[in-house]
Amino acid sequence: MAHALTPSPRTLAYLNEVKEMPTLAILAVEFAVCVSKWTTRRRTRRALKQLTVWQLADVGLTPEQARAEAAKVFWRA
């Protein structure tokens, strides 16, 4: 599994303070956010398939709800 890089607080602070960014930079950031969401959805849905009935109950899901969520494709919220 590939390890993701985490932006430094300094980098995030800079991006937060910038008034205007070039269009390409905005698109790059939006693309990165989209891919990060997709990756998280895929990883959590795969993990959801591995949970036992009592673990699902602990997080407030029925096995049917877990199966329905795990069956979704990664681009669906």
PyMOL Python script that loads the backbone (N, CA, C, O; Angstrom):
from pymol import cmd

cmd.read_pdbstr("""\
ATOM      1  N   MET A   1       0.837  -1.168   0.000  1.00  0.00           N
ATOM      2  CA  MET A   1       0.000   0.000   0.000  1.00  0.00           C
ATOM      3  C   MET A   1       0.888   1.239   0.000  1.00  0.00           C
ATOM      4  O   MET A   1       1.874   1.298   0.735  1.00  0.00           O
ATOM      5  N   ALA A   2       0.552   2.200  -0.798  1.00  0.00           N
ATOM      6  CA  ALA A   2       1.329   3.432  -0.895  1.00  0.00           C
ATOM      7  C   ALA A   2       1.040   4.317   0.312  1.00  0.00           C
ATOM      8  O   ALA A   2      -0.079   4.353   0.823  1.00  0.00           O
ATOM      9  N   HIS A   3       2.057   5.019   0.747  1.00  0.00           N
ATOM     10  CA  HIS A   3       1.895   5.948   1.864  1.00  0.00           C
ATOM     11  C   HIS A   3       1.706   7.348   1.312  1.00  0.00           C
ATOM     12  O   HIS A   3       2.434   7.791   0.423  1.00  0.00           O
ATOM     13  N   ALA A   4       0.727   8.026   1.850  1.00  0.00           N
ATOM     14  CA  ALA A   4       0.422   9.379   1.393  1.00  0.00           C
ATOM     15  C   ALA A   4       1.281  10.393   2.141  1.00  0.00           C
ATOM     16  O   ALA A   4       1.639  10.192   3.301  1.00  0.00           O
ATOM     17  N   LEU A   5       1.594  11.460   1.469  1.00  0.00           N
ATOM     18  CA  LEU A   5       2.296  12.562   2.107  1.00  0.00           C
ATOM     19  C   LEU A   5       1.278  13.508   2.710  1.00  0.00           C
ATOM     20  O   LEU A   5       0.220  13.747   2.128  1.00  0.00           O
ATOM     21  N   THR A   6       1.592  14.035   3.851  1.00  0.00           N
ATOM     22  CA  THR A   6       0.714  14.992   4.507  1.00  0.00           C
ATOM     23  C   THR A   6       1.323  16.384   4.381  1.00  0.00           C
ATOM     24  O   THR A   6       2.485  16.585   4.734  1.00  0.00           O
ATOM     25  N   PRO A   7       0.552  17.343   3.882  1.00  0.00           N
ATOM     26  CA  PRO A   7       1.092  18.704   3.774  1.00  0.00           C
ATOM     27  C   PRO A   7       1.439  19.247   5.156  1.00  0.00           C
ATOM     28  O   PRO A   7       0.756  18.965   6.140  1.00  0.00           O
ATOM     29  N   SER A   8       2.491  20.016   5.208  1.00  0.00           N
ATOM     30  CA  SER A   8       2.899  20.602   6.484  1.00  0.00           C
ATOM     31  C   SER A   8       1.889  21.661   6.908  1.00  0.00           C
ATOM     32  O   SER A   8       1.186  22.222   6.066  1.00  0.00           O
ATOM     33  N   PRO A   9       1.814  21.935   8.194  1.00  0.00           N
ATOM     34  CA  PRO A   9       0.920  23.014   8.658  1.00  0.00           C
ATOM     35  C   PRO A   9       1.255  24.343   7.988  1.00  0.00           C
ATOM     36  O   PRO A   9       0.372  25.160   7.731  1.00  0.00           O
ATOM     37  N   ARG A  10       2.534  24.547   7.711  1.00  0.00           N
ATOM     38  CA  ARG A  10       2.957  25.774   7.048  1.00  0.00           C
ATOM     39  C   ARG A  10       2.363  25.877   5.637  1.00  0.00           C
ATOM     40  O   ARG A  10       1.909  26.943   5.220  1.00  0.00           O
ATOM     41  N   THR A  11       2.374  24.762   4.919  1.00  0.00           N
ATOM     42  CA  THR A  11       1.801  24.733   3.571  1.00  0.00           C
ATOM     43  C   THR A  11       0.296  24.981   3.624  1.00  0.00           C
ATOM     44  O   THR A  11      -0.237  25.761   2.835  1.00  0.00           O
ATOM     45  N   LEU A  12      -0.381  24.320   4.546  1.00  0.00           N
ATOM     46  CA  LEU A  12      -1.826  24.501   4.673  1.00  0.00           C
ATOM     47  C   LEU A  12      -2.166  25.938   5.062  1.00  0.00           C
ATOM     48  O   LEU A  12      -3.139  26.506   4.564  1.00  0.00           O
ATOM     49  N   ALA A  13      -1.372  26.517   5.943  1.00  0.00           N
ATOM     50  CA  ALA A  13      -1.606  27.908   6.341  1.00  0.00           C
ATOM     51  C   ALA A  13      -1.439  28.835   5.144  1.00  0.00           C
ATOM     52  O   ALA A  13      -2.217  29.773   4.969  1.00  0.00           O
ATOM     53  N   TYR A  14      -0.429  28.577   4.324  1.00  0.00           N
ATOM     54  CA  TYR A  14      -0.209  29.403   3.137  1.00  0.00           C
ATOM     55  C   TYR A  14      -1.402  29.309   2.190  1.00  0.00           C
ATOM     56  O   TYR A  14      -1.901  30.329   1.714  1.00  0.00           O
ATOM     57  N   LEU A  15      -1.857  28.095   1.918  1.00  0.00           N
ATOM     58  CA  LEU A  15      -2.997  27.919   1.010  1.00  0.00           C
ATOM     59  C   LEU A  15      -4.247  28.593   1.563  1.00  0.00           C
ATOM     60  O   LEU A  15      -5.066  29.111   0.804  1.00  0.00           O
ATOM     61  N   ASN A  16      -4.388  28.584   2.864  1.00  0.00           N
ATOM     62  CA  ASN A  16      -5.546  29.208   3.496  1.00  0.00           C
ATOM     63  C   ASN A  16      -5.507  30.732   3.376  1.00  0.00           C
ATOM     64  O   ASN A  16      -6.553  31.379   3.317  1.00  0.00           O
ATOM     65  N   GLU A  17      -4.311  31.300   3.340  1.00  0.00           N
ATOM     66  CA  GLU A  17      -4.162  32.757   3.305  1.00  0.00           C
ATOM     67  C   GLU A  17      -4.148  33.347   1.897  1.00  0.00           C
ATOM     68  O   GLU A  17      -4.370  34.546   1.732  1.00  0.00           O
ATOM     69  N   VAL A  18      -3.894  32.535   0.896  1.00  0.00           N
ATOM     70  CA  VAL A  18      -3.775  33.041  -0.466  1.00  0.00           C
ATOM     71  C   VAL A  18      -5.120  33.576  -0.937  1.00  0.00           C
ATOM     72  O   VAL A  18      -6.133  32.880  -0.853  1.00  0.00           O
ATOM     73  N   LYS A  19      -5.132  34.795  -1.426  1.00  0.00           N
ATOM     74  CA  LYS A  19      -6.376  35.411  -1.898  1.00  0.00           C
ATOM     75  C   LYS A  19      -6.781  34.853  -3.263  1.00  0.00           C
ATOM     76  O   LYS A  19      -7.941  34.504  -3.482  1.00  0.00           O
ATOM     77  N   GLU A  20      -5.815  34.774  -4.173  1.00  0.00           N
ATOM     78  CA  GLU A  20      -6.089  34.251  -5.514  1.00  0.00           C
ATOM     79  C   GLU A  20      -5.038  33.222  -5.873  1.00  0.00           C
ATOM     80  O   GLU A  20      -3.845  33.414  -5.639  1.00  0.00           O
ATOM     81  N   MET A  21      -5.506  32.129  -6.446  1.00  0.00           N
ATOM     82  CA  MET A  21      -4.590  31.095  -6.908  1.00  0.00           C
ATOM     83  C   MET A  21      -4.790  30.921  -8.403  1.00  0.00           C
ATOM     84  O   MET A  21      -5.883  31.156  -8.918  1.00  0.00           O
ATOM     85  N   PRO A  22      -3.740  30.511  -9.101  1.00  0.00           N
ATOM     86  CA  PRO A  22      -3.904  30.238 -10.526  1.00  0.00           C
ATOM     87  C   PRO A  22      -4.928  29.117 -10.736  1.00  0.00           C
ATOM     88  O   PRO A  22      -5.059  28.217  -9.906  1.00  0.00           O
ATOM     89  N   THR A  23      -5.634  29.186 -11.834  1.00  0.00           N
ATOM     90  CA  THR A  23      -6.683  28.207 -12.131  1.00  0.00           C
ATOM     91  C   THR A  23      -6.157  26.784 -12.079  1.00  0.00           C
ATOM     92  O   THR A  23      -6.820  25.898 -11.539  1.00  0.00           O
ATOM     93  N   LEU A  24      -4.985  26.556 -12.626  1.00  0.00           N
ATOM     94  CA  LEU A  24      -4.413  25.210 -12.635  1.00  0.00           C
ATOM     95  C   LEU A  24      -4.148  24.720 -11.208  1.00  0.00           C
ATOM     96  O   LEU A  24      -4.339  23.541 -10.909  1.00  0.00           O
ATOM     97  N   ALA A  25      -3.711  25.619 -10.338  1.00  0.00           N
ATOM     98  CA  ALA A  25      -3.469  25.247  -8.937  1.00  0.00           C
ATOM     99  C   ALA A  25      -4.778  24.874  -8.252  1.00  0.00           C
ATOM    100  O   ALA A  25      -4.830  23.908  -7.490  1.00  0.00           O
ATOM    101  N   ILE A  26      -5.823  25.627  -8.517  1.00  0.00           N
ATOM    102  CA  ILE A  26      -7.131  25.324  -7.938  1.00  0.00           C
ATOM    103  C   ILE A  26      -7.619  23.962  -8.407  1.00  0.00           C
ATOM    104  O   ILE A  26      -8.105  23.163  -7.606  1.00  0.00           O
ATOM    105  N   LEU A  27      -7.491  23.697  -9.691  1.00  0.00           N
ATOM    106  CA  LEU A  27      -7.905  22.400 -10.240  1.00  0.00           C
ATOM    107  C   LEU A  27      -7.089  21.271  -9.632  1.00  0.00           C
ATOM    108  O   LEU A  27      -7.631  20.207  -9.332  1.00  0.00           O
ATOM    109  N   ALA A  28      -5.795  21.487  -9.449  1.00  0.00           N
ATOM    110  CA  ALA A  28      -4.935  20.462  -8.863  1.00  0.00           C
ATOM    111  C   ALA A  28      -5.348  20.153  -7.426  1.00  0.00           C
ATOM    112  O   ALA A  28      -5.395  18.990  -7.027  1.00  0.00           O
ATOM    113  N   VAL A  29      -5.644  21.181  -6.659  1.00  0.00           N
ATOM    114  CA  VAL A  29      -6.061  20.989  -5.268  1.00  0.00           C
ATOM    115  C   VAL A  29      -7.417  20.279  -5.226  1.00  0.00           C
ATOM    116  O   VAL A  29      -7.604  19.353  -4.437  1.00  0.00           O
ATOM    117  N   GLU A  30      -8.349  20.699  -6.055  1.00  0.00           N
ATOM    118  CA  GLU A  30      -9.667  20.056  -6.083  1.00  0.00           C
ATOM    119  C   GLU A  30      -9.566  18.596  -6.509  1.00  0.00           C
ATOM    120  O   GLU A  30     -10.273  17.741  -5.976  1.00  0.00           O
ATOM    121  N   PHE A  31      -8.688  18.313  -7.466  1.00  0.00           N
ATOM    122  CA  PHE A  31      -8.478  16.928  -7.903  1.00  0.00           C
ATOM    123  C   PHE A  31      -7.891  16.104  -6.764  1.00  0.00           C
ATOM    124  O   PHE A  31      -8.313  14.971  -6.531  1.00  0.00           O
ATOM    125  N   ALA A  32      -6.916  16.671  -6.054  1.00  0.00           N
ATOM    126  CA  ALA A  32      -6.297  15.955  -4.933  1.00  0.00           C
ATOM    127  C   ALA A  32      -7.324  15.663  -3.836  1.00  0.00           C
ATOM    128  O   ALA A  32      -7.318  14.578  -3.255  1.00  0.00           O
ATOM    129  N   VAL A  33      -8.193  16.616  -3.556  1.00  0.00           N
ATOM    130  CA  VAL A  33      -9.234  16.411  -2.550  1.00  0.00           C
ATOM    131  C   VAL A  33     -10.188  15.301  -3.001  1.00  0.00           C
ATOM    132  O   VAL A  33     -10.564  14.438  -2.207  1.00  0.00           O
ATOM    133  N   CYS A  34     -10.570  15.328  -4.261  1.00  0.00           N
ATOM    134  CA  CYS A  34     -11.476  14.314  -4.805  1.00  0.00           C
ATOM    135  C   CYS A  34     -10.861  12.915  -4.702  1.00  0.00           C
ATOM    136  O   CYS A  34     -11.520  11.976  -4.254  1.00  0.00           O
ATOM    137  N   VAL A  35      -9.619  12.781  -5.111  1.00  0.00           N
ATOM    138  CA  VAL A  35      -8.938  11.481  -5.053  1.00  0.00           C
ATOM    139  C   VAL A  35      -8.787  11.026  -3.603  1.00  0.00           C
ATOM    140  O   VAL A  35      -8.915   9.836  -3.314  1.00  0.00           O
ATOM    141  N   SER A  36      -8.515  11.954  -2.691  1.00  0.00           N
ATOM    142  CA  SER A  36      -8.402  11.606  -1.271  1.00  0.00           C
ATOM    143  C   SER A  36      -9.728  11.083  -0.732  1.00  0.00           C
ATOM    144  O   SER A  36      -9.751  10.109   0.021  1.00  0.00           O
ATOM    145  N   LYS A  37     -10.827  11.718  -1.110  1.00  0.00           N
ATOM    146  CA  LYS A  37     -12.151  11.246  -0.679  1.00  0.00           C
ATOM    147  C   LYS A  37     -12.422   9.851  -1.223  1.00  0.00           C
ATOM    148  O   LYS A  37     -12.894   8.975  -0.498  1.00  0.00           O
ATOM    149  N   TRP A  38     -12.117   9.648  -2.520  1.00  0.00           N
ATOM    150  CA  TRP A  38     -12.334   8.338  -3.123  1.00  0.00           C
ATOM    151  C   TRP A  38     -11.513   7.260  -2.420  1.00  0.00           C
ATOM    152  O   TRP A  38     -12.005   6.161  -2.166  1.00  0.00           O
ATOM    153  N   THR A  39     -10.270   7.581  -2.112  1.00  0.00           N
ATOM    154  CA  THR A  39      -9.391   6.619  -1.445  1.00  0.00           C
ATOM    155  C   THR A  39      -9.937   6.268  -0.065  1.00  0.00           C
ATOM    156  O   THR A  39      -9.946   5.101   0.324  1.00  0.00           O
ATOM    157  N   THR A  40     -10.384   7.262   0.661  1.00  0.00           N
ATOM    158  CA  THR A  40     -10.934   7.031   1.997  1.00  0.00           C
ATOM    159  C   THR A  40     -12.199   6.186   1.919  1.00  0.00           C
ATOM    160  O   THR A  40     -12.376   5.253   2.703  1.00  0.00           O
ATOM    161  N   ARG A  41     -13.075   6.508   0.978  1.00  0.00           N
ATOM    162  CA  ARG A  41     -14.309   5.716   0.823  1.00  0.00           C
ATOM    163  C   ARG A  41     -13.992   4.267   0.503  1.00  0.00           C
ATOM    164  O   ARG A  41     -14.574   3.352   1.086  1.00  0.00           O
ATOM    165  N   ARG A  42     -13.068   4.060  -0.422  1.00  0.00           N
ATOM    166  CA  ARG A  42     -12.719   2.693  -0.821  1.00  0.00           C
ATOM    167  C   ARG A  42     -12.147   1.920   0.369  1.00  0.00           C
ATOM    168  O   ARG A  42     -12.531   0.776   0.615  1.00  0.00           O
ATOM    169  N   ARG A  43     -11.234   2.544   1.098  1.00  0.00           N
ATOM    170  CA  ARG A  43     -10.589   1.885   2.232  1.00  0.00           C
ATOM    171  C   ARG A  43     -11.598   1.579   3.339  1.00  0.00           C
ATOM    172  O   ARG A  43     -11.589   0.479   3.891  1.00  0.00           O
ATOM    173  N   THR A  44     -12.464   2.534   3.670  1.00  0.00           N
ATOM    174  CA  THR A  44     -13.410   2.306   4.756  1.00  0.00           C
ATOM    175  C   THR A  44     -14.490   1.302   4.362  1.00  0.00           C
ATOM    176  O   THR A  44     -14.952   0.528   5.200  1.00  0.00           O
ATOM    177  N   ARG A  45     -14.887   1.312   3.117  1.00  0.00           N
ATOM    178  CA  ARG A  45     -15.893   0.332   2.679  1.00  0.00           C
ATOM    179  C   ARG A  45     -15.319  -1.076   2.648  1.00  0.00           C
ATOM    180  O   ARG A  45     -16.021  -2.039   2.957  1.00  0.00           O
ATOM    181  N   ARG A  46     -14.056  -1.203   2.281  1.00  0.00           N
ATOM    182  CA  ARG A  46     -13.412  -2.519   2.332  1.00  0.00           C
ATOM    183  C   ARG A  46     -13.309  -2.992   3.774  1.00  0.00           C
ATOM    184  O   ARG A  46     -13.522  -4.172   4.054  1.00  0.00           O
ATOM    185  N   ALA A  47     -12.985  -2.086   4.695  1.00  0.00           N
ATOM    186  CA  ALA A  47     -12.890  -2.442   6.110  1.00  0.00           C
ATOM    187  C   ALA A  47     -14.267  -2.807   6.668  1.00  0.00           C
ATOM    188  O   ALA A  47     -14.380  -3.692   7.516  1.00  0.00           O
ATOM    189  N   LEU A  48     -15.295  -2.137   6.200  1.00  0.00           N
ATOM    190  CA  LEU A  48     -16.654  -2.405   6.651  1.00  0.00           C
ATOM    191  C   LEU A  48     -17.060  -3.852   6.352  1.00  0.00           C
ATOM    192  O   LEU A  48     -17.790  -4.470   7.127  1.00  0.00           O
ATOM    193  N   LYS A  49     -16.587  -4.381   5.236  1.00  0.00           N
ATOM    194  CA  LYS A  49     -16.902  -5.775   4.876  1.00  0.00           C
ATOM    195  C   LYS A  49     -16.315  -6.769   5.874  1.00  0.00           C
ATOM    196  O   LYS A  49     -16.813  -7.887   6.003  1.00  0.00           O
ATOM    197  N   GLN A  50     -15.272  -6.370   6.572  1.00  0.00           N
ATOM    198  CA  GLN A  50     -14.568  -7.270   7.472  1.00  0.00           C
ATOM    199  C   GLN A  50     -15.136  -7.282   8.893  1.00  0.00           C
ATOM    200  O   GLN A  50     -14.762  -8.137   9.696  1.00  0.00           O
ATOM    201  N   LEU A  51     -16.030  -6.350   9.210  1.00  0.00           N
ATOM    202  CA  LEU A  51     -16.544  -6.259  10.570  1.00  0.00           C
ATOM    203  C   LEU A  51     -17.525  -7.381  10.887  1.00  0.00           C
ATOM    204  O   LEU A  51     -18.290  -7.826  10.032  1.00  0.00           O
ATOM    205  N   THR A  52     -17.479  -7.816  12.122  1.00  0.00           N
ATOM    206  CA  THR A  52     -18.411  -8.844  12.582  1.00  0.00           C
ATOM    207  C   THR A  52     -19.740  -8.194  12.949  1.00  0.00           C
ATOM    208  O   THR A  52     -19.848  -6.969  12.996  1.00  0.00           O
ATOM    209  N   VAL A  53     -20.746  -9.018  13.207  1.00  0.00           N
ATOM    210  CA  VAL A  53     -22.072  -8.518  13.545  1.00  0.00           C
ATOM    211  C   VAL A  53     -22.015  -7.664  14.816  1.00  0.00           C
ATOM    212  O   VAL A  53     -22.640  -6.605  14.874  1.00  0.00           O
ATOM    213  N   TRP A  54     -21.278  -8.111  15.824  1.00  0.00           N
ATOM    214  CA  TRP A  54     -21.223  -7.336  17.080  1.00  0.00           C
ATOM    215  C   TRP A  54     -20.464  -6.040  16.884  1.00  0.00           C
ATOM    216  O   TRP A  54     -20.792  -5.043  17.527  1.00  0.00           O
ATOM    217  N   GLN A  55     -19.446  -6.017  16.004  1.00  0.00           N
ATOM    218  CA  GLN A  55     -18.736  -4.770  15.721  1.00  0.00           C
ATOM    219  C   GLN A  55     -19.647  -3.788  14.987  1.00  0.00           C
ATOM    220  O   GLN A  55     -19.630  -2.589  15.269  1.00  0.00           O
ATOM    221  N   LEU A  56     -20.437  -4.296  14.051  1.00  0.00           N
ATOM    222  CA  LEU A  56     -21.398  -3.447  13.346  1.00  0.00           C
ATOM    223  C   LEU A  56     -22.413  -2.859  14.322  1.00  0.00           C
ATOM    224  O   LEU A  56     -22.746  -1.677  14.242  1.00  0.00           O
ATOM    225  N   ALA A  57     -22.898  -3.681  15.237  1.00  0.00           N
ATOM    226  CA  ALA A  57     -23.854  -3.194  16.238  1.00  0.00           C
ATOM    227  C   ALA A  57     -23.213  -2.115  17.102  1.00  0.00           C
ATOM    228  O   ALA A  57     -23.879  -1.163  17.510  1.00  0.00           O
ATOM    229  N   ASP A  58     -21.935  -2.263  17.376  1.00  0.00           N
ATOM    230  CA  ASP A  58     -21.223  -1.291  18.201  1.00  0.00           C
ATOM    231  C   ASP A  58     -21.161   0.081  17.532  1.00  0.00           C
ATOM    232  O   ASP A  58     -21.170   1.106  18.213  1.00  0.00           O
ATOM    233  N   VAL A  59     -21.097   0.099  16.193  1.00  0.00           N
ATOM    234  CA  VAL A  59     -21.074   1.380  15.475  1.00  0.00           C
ATOM    235  C   VAL A  59     -22.459   1.796  14.985  1.00  0.00           C
ATOM    236  O   VAL A  59     -22.607   2.810  14.303  1.00  0.00           O
ATOM    237  N   GLY A  60     -23.469   1.004  15.337  1.00  0.00           N
ATOM    238  CA  GLY A  60     -24.847   1.381  15.038  1.00  0.00           C
ATOM    239  C   GLY A  60     -25.330   1.000  13.654  1.00  0.00           C
ATOM    240  O   GLY A  60     -26.220   1.653  13.108  1.00  0.00           O
ATOM    241  N   LEU A  61     -24.754  -0.054  13.072  1.00  0.00           N
ATOM    242  CA  LEU A  61     -25.182  -0.506  11.744  1.00  0.00           C
ATOM    243  C   LEU A  61     -25.690  -1.936  11.800  1.00  0.00           C
ATOM    244  O   LEU A  61     -25.207  -2.753  12.583  1.00  0.00           O
ATOM    245  N   THR A  62     -26.664  -2.220  10.966  1.00  0.00           N
ATOM    246  CA  THR A  62     -27.105  -3.599  10.791  1.00  0.00           C
ATOM    247  C   THR A  62     -26.254  -4.224   9.698  1.00  0.00           C
ATOM    248  O   THR A  62     -25.648  -3.504   8.905  1.00  0.00           O
ATOM    249  N   PRO A  63     -26.195  -5.550   9.640  1.00  0.00           N
ATOM    250  CA  PRO A  63     -25.450  -6.186   8.556  1.00  0.00           C
ATOM    251  C   PRO A  63     -25.963  -5.784   7.167  1.00  0.00           C
ATOM    252  O   PRO A  63     -25.183  -5.686   6.220  1.00  0.00           O
ATOM    253  N   GLU A  64     -27.271  -5.553   7.050  1.00  0.00           N
ATOM    254  CA  GLU A  64     -27.838  -5.139   5.767  1.00  0.00           C
ATOM    255  C   GLU A  64     -27.349  -3.743   5.381  1.00  0.00           C
ATOM    256  O   GLU A  64     -27.004  -3.496   4.225  1.00  0.00           O
ATOM    257  N   GLN A  65     -27.323  -2.831   6.358  1.00  0.00           N
ATOM    258  CA  GLN A  65     -26.829  -1.478   6.085  1.00  0.00           C
ATOM    259  C   GLN A  65     -25.351  -1.519   5.688  1.00  0.00           C
ATOM    260  O   GLN A  65     -24.926  -0.811   4.775  1.00  0.00           O
ATOM    261  N   ALA A  66     -24.583  -2.343   6.374  1.00  0.00           N
ATOM    262  CA  ALA A  66     -23.150  -2.458   6.076  1.00  0.00           C
ATOM    263  C   ALA A  66     -22.934  -3.013   4.673  1.00  0.00           C
ATOM    264  O   ALA A  66     -22.083  -2.523   3.931  1.00  0.00           O
ATOM    265  N   ARG A  67     -23.705  -4.037   4.313  1.00  0.00           N
ATOM    266  CA  ARG A  67     -23.576  -4.611   2.967  1.00  0.00           C
ATOM    267  C   ARG A  67     -23.938  -3.585   1.899  1.00  0.00           C
ATOM    268  O   ARG A  67     -23.265  -3.487   0.873  1.00  0.00           O
ATOM    269  N   ALA A  68     -24.996  -2.825   2.137  1.00  0.00           N
ATOM    270  CA  ALA A  68     -25.419  -1.811   1.168  1.00  0.00           C
ATOM    271  C   ALA A  68     -24.337  -0.742   0.999  1.00  0.00           C
ATOM    272  O   ALA A  68     -24.041  -0.324  -0.120  1.00  0.00           O
ATOM    273  N   GLU A  69     -23.757  -0.308   2.098  1.00  0.00           N
ATOM    274  CA  GLU A  69     -22.703   0.711   2.029  1.00  0.00           C
ATOM    275  C   GLU A  69     -21.452   0.146   1.362  1.00  0.00           C
ATOM    276  O   GLU A  69     -20.846   0.810   0.520  1.00  0.00           O
ATOM    277  N   ALA A  70     -21.067  -1.052   1.725  1.00  0.00           N
ATOM    278  CA  ALA A  70     -19.866  -1.671   1.163  1.00  0.00           C
ATOM    279  C   ALA A  70     -20.018  -1.955  -0.325  1.00  0.00           C
ATOM    280  O   ALA A  70     -19.020  -2.023  -1.043  1.00  0.00           O
ATOM    281  N   ALA A  71     -21.237  -2.121  -0.795  1.00  0.00           N
ATOM    282  CA  ALA A  71     -21.474  -2.426  -2.210  1.00  0.00           C
ATOM    283  C   ALA A  71     -21.371  -1.195  -3.103  1.00  0.00           C
ATOM    284  O   ALA A  71     -21.263  -1.319  -4.323  1.00  0.00           O
ATOM    285  N   LYS A  72     -21.404  -0.013  -2.502  1.00  0.00           N
ATOM    286  CA  LYS A  72     -21.328   1.220  -3.307  1.00  0.00           C
ATOM    287  C   LYS A  72     -19.957   1.348  -3.937  1.00  0.00           C
ATOM    288  O   LYS A  72     -18.951   0.927  -3.366  1.00  0.00           O
ATOM    289  N   VAL A  73     -19.932   1.935  -5.123  1.00  0.00           N
ATOM    290  CA  VAL A  73     -18.656   2.238  -5.777  1.00  0.00           C
ATOM    291  C   VAL A  73     -18.032   3.449  -5.108  1.00  0.00           C
ATOM    292  O   VAL A  73     -18.736   4.268  -4.519  1.00  0.00           O
ATOM    293  N   PHE A  74     -16.713   3.567  -5.197  1.00  0.00           N
ATOM    294  CA  PHE A  74     -16.001   4.595  -4.437  1.00  0.00           C
ATOM    295  C   PHE A  74     -16.367   6.021  -4.797  1.00  0.00           C
ATOM    296  O   PHE A  74     -16.163   6.920  -3.981  1.00  0.00           O
ATOM    297  N   TRP A  75     -16.893   6.262  -5.970  1.00  0.00           N
ATOM    298  CA  TRP A  75     -17.228   7.642  -6.340  1.00  0.00           C
ATOM    299  C   TRP A  75     -18.619   8.058  -5.859  1.00  0.00           C
ATOM    300  O   TRP A  75     -19.001   9.218  -6.008  1.00  0.00           O
ATOM    301  N   ARG A  76     -19.370   7.130  -5.291  1.00  0.00           N
ATOM    302  CA  ARG A  76     -20.686   7.462  -4.746  1.00  0.00           C
ATOM    303  C   ARG A  76     -20.584   7.791  -3.263  1.00  0.00           C
ATOM    304  O   ARG A  76     -19.974   7.052  -2.490  1.00  0.00           O
ATOM    305  N   ALA A  77     -21.185   8.903  -2.881  1.00  0.00           N
ATOM    306  CA  ALA A  77     -21.145   9.308  -1.460  1.00  0.00           C
ATOM    307  C   ALA A  77     -22.125   8.489  -0.651  1.00  0.00           C
ATOM    308  O   ALA A  77     -22.238   8.680   0.560  1.00  0.00           O
TER     309      ALA A  77
END
""", "prot")
cmd.dss("prot")
cmd.show_as("cartoon", "prot")
cmd.util.cbc("prot")
cmd.orient("prot")
